[in-house]
């Protein structure tokens, strides 16, 4: 279920790509799972391929204090709206 009012089958594909569009990490979740809940899983996949990413650009769904703290601790620049 996507939300309280919307009853549909929905999935979200959380995908991390490099600047050339190559997929570095992906996680598929039910549509009612918030983006921020899978951020660390996707980041862990990315850091297996790119050990020291310089920046992460993401949409507003990933703009949380916990995500910003995680990125700062790993010396990754958050680029969030």
Residue frames relative to the residue before (quaternion, step in Angstrom):
aa qw qx qy qz dx dy dz
X 1.0000 0.0000 0.0000 0.0000 0.00 0.00 0.00
X 0.4178 -0.7355 0.4773 0.2379 3.55 -0.84 0.94
X 0.7927 -0.1261 0.1086 0.5865 3.59 0.91 -0.82
X 0.7322 -0.4102 0.2922 0.4584 3.56 -1.29 -0.09
X 0.7560 0.3802 -0.2019 0.4932 3.59 0.95 -0.86
X 0.7219 0.4106 -0.2255 0.5094 3.55 1.12 -0.66
X 0.0457 -0.7990 0.5995 -0.0005 3.57 -0.65 1.08
X 0.3036 0.7182 -0.5579 0.2841 3.51 -0.08 1.38
X 0.4543 -0.6056 0.5524 0.3488 3.53 -1.28 0.30
X 0.1088 0.8068 -0.5682 0.1198 3.57 -0.64 1.09
X 0.1260 -0.7664 0.6268 0.0624 3.52 -1.19 0.67
X 0.2201 -0.7425 0.6144 0.1507 3.54 -1.21 0.55
X 0.1984 -0.7529 0.6181 0.1085 3.53 -1.03 0.86
X 0.1383 -0.7863 0.6009 0.0386 3.57 -0.41 1.24
X 0.0393 0.8339 -0.5408 0.1024 3.54 -0.31 1.28
X 0.1612 -0.7563 0.6280 0.0880 3.55 -1.02 0.88
X 0.0464 -0.8017 0.5955 -0.0207 3.54 -0.85 1.05
X 0.4555 -0.6316 0.5327 0.3314 3.53 -1.26 0.34
X 0.7462 -0.4230 0.2713 0.4365 3.58 -1.29 0.05
X 0.6785 0.4731 -0.2853 0.4842 3.59 1.24 -0.36
X 0.5801 -0.6174 0.3593 0.3914 3.57 1.28 0.02
X 0.4587 0.6640 -0.4654 0.3633 3.58 1.24 0.21
X 0.4289 -0.7109 0.4991 0.2479 3.58 -0.84 0.99
X 0.1666 -0.8028 0.5703 0.0510 3.55 -0.82 1.10
X 0.7933 -0.0473 0.0465 0.6052 3.58 1.21 -0.48
X 0.0079 0.7996 -0.5998 0.0277 3.55 -1.11 0.67
X 0.0126 -0.7601 0.6496 -0.0047 3.53 -1.19 0.67
X 0.1856 -0.7675 0.6065 0.0935 3.58 -0.93 0.93
X 0.0016 -0.8034 0.5938 -0.0442 3.56 -0.86 1.03
X 0.6068 -0.4952 0.4404 0.4390 3.57 -1.26 0.17
X 0.6410 -0.5827 0.3539 0.3527 3.57 -1.12 0.64
X 0.6831 0.4944 -0.3046 0.4428 3.60 1.12 -0.45
X 0.5317 0.5918 -0.4222 0.4345 3.61 1.26 0.20
X 0.4121 -0.7306 0.4915 0.2340 3.58 -0.72 1.09
X 0.6430 -0.5564 0.3779 0.3663 3.57 -1.11 0.78
X 0.6783 0.5320 -0.3014 0.4075 3.56 0.85 -0.97
X 0.6165 0.5792 -0.3506 0.4019 3.61 1.14 -0.50
X 0.7522 0.3625 -0.2144 0.5068 3.62 1.14 -0.43
X 0.3583 0.7760 -0.4655 0.2296 3.58 1.27 -0.01
X 0.7029 0.4747 -0.2883 0.4444 3.59 0.74 -1.00
X 0.6069 0.5483 -0.3566 0.4515 3.61 1.05 -0.67
X 0.6829 0.4655 -0.2834 0.4865 3.57 0.90 -0.93
X 0.6343 0.5271 -0.3344 0.4560 3.61 0.95 -0.81
X 0.6400 0.5214 -0.3289 0.4586 3.60 0.98 -0.78
X 0.6289 0.5158 -0.3331 0.4769 3.60 1.03 -0.72
X 0.6541 0.5215 -0.3089 0.4526 3.57 0.95 -0.90
X 0.7090 0.4714 -0.2809 0.4429 3.59 0.83 -0.93
X 0.5417 0.5693 -0.4180 0.4557 3.60 1.24 -0.06
X 0.7123 0.4184 -0.2306 0.5142 3.57 1.15 -0.71
X 0.7673 0.1405 -0.0512 0.6236 3.57 1.02 -0.90
X 0.3028 -0.8193 0.4551 0.1732 3.60 0.01 1.27
X 0.8185 0.1201 -0.0469 0.5598 3.61 1.00 -0.69
X 0.0675 -0.8049 0.5888 0.0297 3.61 0.28 1.19
X 0.4298 -0.7184 0.4896 0.2440 3.57 -1.04 0.76
X 0.8098 0.0133 0.0362 0.5855 3.59 1.05 -0.73
X 0.1707 -0.7342 0.6447 0.1272 3.52 -1.34 0.43
X 0.1141 -0.7658 0.6309 0.0488 3.56 -0.81 1.07
X 0.1069 0.7971 -0.5813 0.1237 3.57 -0.78 1.05
X 0.5606 -0.6021 0.4396 0.3605 3.56 -1.25 0.32
X 0.7648 -0.4221 0.2545 0.4148 3.56 -1.34 0.15
X 0.5565 0.6214 -0.3918 0.3881 3.62 1.15 -0.41
X 0.7078 0.4343 -0.2439 0.5008 3.56 1.21 -0.46
X 0.5385 0.6334 -0.4005 0.3854 3.59 1.26 -0.01
X 0.2883 0.7224 -0.5709 0.2628 3.54 -0.02 1.37
X 0.6244 -0.5408 0.3927 0.4044 3.60 -1.15 0.46
X 0.6488 0.5305 -0.3298 0.4345 3.62 0.96 -0.81
X 0.6625 0.4910 -0.3076 0.4747 3.59 0.95 -0.84
X 0.6460 0.5091 -0.3238 0.4676 3.59 0.93 -0.84
X 0.6400 0.5201 -0.3214 0.4655 3.60 0.99 -0.83
X 0.6419 0.5247 -0.3196 0.4589 3.59 0.94 -0.90
X 0.6769 0.4892 -0.2956 0.4638 3.57 0.89 -0.92
X 0.6581 0.5069 -0.3140 0.4597 3.60 0.91 -0.88
X 0.6432 0.5304 -0.3232 0.4479 3.59 0.98 -0.81
X 0.7248 0.3925 -0.2291 0.5179 3.58 1.13 -0.66
X 0.4383 -0.7253 0.4188 0.3263 3.56 1.38 0.23
X 0.4235 0.6428 -0.4936 0.4047 3.53 0.99 1.02
X 0.3847 -0.7382 0.5069 0.2236 3.57 -0.78 1.01
X 0.2785 -0.7520 0.5672 0.1874 3.63 -0.73 0.98
X 0.0863 -0.7582 0.6451 0.0376 3.58 -0.93 0.94
X 0.1981 0.7974 -0.5255 0.2205 3.53 0.09 1.37
X 0.5211 -0.6478 0.4424 0.3363 3.63 -1.01 0.68
